[in-house]
Amino acid sequence: MNYLVFLSFELERASDRDFDNAFSDLYTLGLKRLVTAEKGDKVVLPGSAAMGMVDGESAAVVQASIRARAQELFKARHFNSKIFVVVGGDWAWGATSTYAPRLALGYG
């Protein structure tokens, strides 16, 4: 079955390059920062989050596998990190912001 995986992480004392490497590692697991909505809109996930679709026999198995694989990849880079993984089968997601377009407010 196909599952939606959402992963969030923290890196202690990390550089921009460390974050780039972390996202590159997560990409190898099928998790991305830039996701595409059903209607084709591109959404950049906030902060240090990544998401993707992963096949597996159950949500619990997928969660354990992704968590362990992300941990191995981050350990290999000697990151001090926290990793949080959520997996769902019957899912929906949405994105919004509170940014107001400057032109619509009359600002130049």
Secondary structure, 3 states (H helix, E strand, C coil): CEEEEEEEEEECCCCHHHHHHHHHHHHCCCCECEEECCCCCEEECCCCEEEEEEECCCHHHHHHHHHHHHHHHHHHCCCCEEEEEEEECCCCCCCCCCCCCCHHHCCC
